[in-house]
Amino acid sequence: MNRKIVFFALATVLLATVSSAVAQQAKSVPKIGYLSRDLHPADSRAPVARNLEAFRQGLRELGYVEGKNIIVEYRYSDGRNERMPALAEELVRFKVDIIVADSYSAARDANKVSTTIPIVTTSGADPIATGLAASLARPGGNVTGLTNLTPQLLEKRLELLKEVVPTRHIPH
């Protein structure tokens, strides 16, 4: 997945949410919940967390410093999906302003415990087939994010390809 697209989507939702939260609570530090199915990065068995580093870099580029002008609460299920609902509930109790979910399962579990906190998923299954979105044009609800696994996107990609690469006569 293109890191710039992930960064852009997260930054857009974060800015909208944080701006609204800051306007309502001038002295409150915005809180982000990060919900992951992965192993905790400190675990030596954990893979390189590229999306996590892109997320942190994006925050820095926007002027956010963890612990100074933004709080990020990290929750990792360590590959145990049965832990996700409890971790999502912890983030809701912590009163985060937004939840960043690194997978469809994390977004689904977060959405089960809150239909008001904005949830951004950085990857995952077809959001329409999984019930996280009503449609791509009008997703509804509180979940947004990225996916490349929908049939509707395949059609759109083909349309764009036809526009970008005109039909040519290819010599034999």
Sequence and secondary structure as in RCSB ss.txt:
>XXXX:A:sequence
MNRKIVFFALATVLLATVSSAVAQQAKSVPKIGYLSRDLHPADSRAPVARNLEAFRQGLRELGYVEGKNIIVEYR
YSDGRNERMPALAEELVRFKVDIIVADSYSAARDANKVSTTIPIVTTSGADPIATGLAASLARPGGNVTGLTNLT
PQLLEKRLELLKEVVPTRHIPH
>XXXX:A:secstr
  HHHHHHHHHHHHHHHHHHHHHH TT   EEEEEESS  TTSTT    HHHHHHHHHHHHTT  BTTTBEEEEE
E TT GGGHHHHHHHHHHTT SEEEESSHHHHHHHHHH SSS EEESS S TTTTTS S SS   TTEEE  S  
HHHHHHHHHHHHHHS       
